[in-house]
Amino acid sequence: MRLYIVMSKWMEGAALIGIFTSFDLAQKAVQKWIERQNDIWEIDNDPHGVVGGHYSNKTQCGEWSITIKEFEDDFNQLTIE
């Protein structure tokens, strides 16, 4: 199963925005999130994420970024110990 994890990073901290089952759903969540911020965001390619999955906002205090990461695993194989 493929999942898309959306993380927000500001200075030294990071926060989970959500986990989604499609890139489109992840992008919609990011768009909704950044629309509430009233700032200018740039879309660029994160070498560790997916193409078009990195958004950055450079402020006087530092860089704020949101990244969509693709994660794939077979959850049918998971075991709980």
Stockholm file with secondary structure:
# STOCKHOLM 1.0

chainA/1-81         MRLYIVMSKWMEGAALIGIFTSFDLAQKAVQKWIERQNDIWEIDNDPHGVVGGHYSNKTQCGEWSITIKEFEDDFNQLTIE
#=GR chainA/1-81 SS CEEEEEEEEETTEEEEEEEESSHHHHHHHHHHHHHTTTSCCEEECCTTSCTTCEEEEEETTEEEEEEEEEEECCGGGCCCC
#=GC SS_cons        CEEEEEEEEETTEEEEEEEESSHHHHHHHHHHHHHTTTSCCEEECCTTSCTTCEEEEEETTEEEEEEEEEEECCGGGCCCC
//
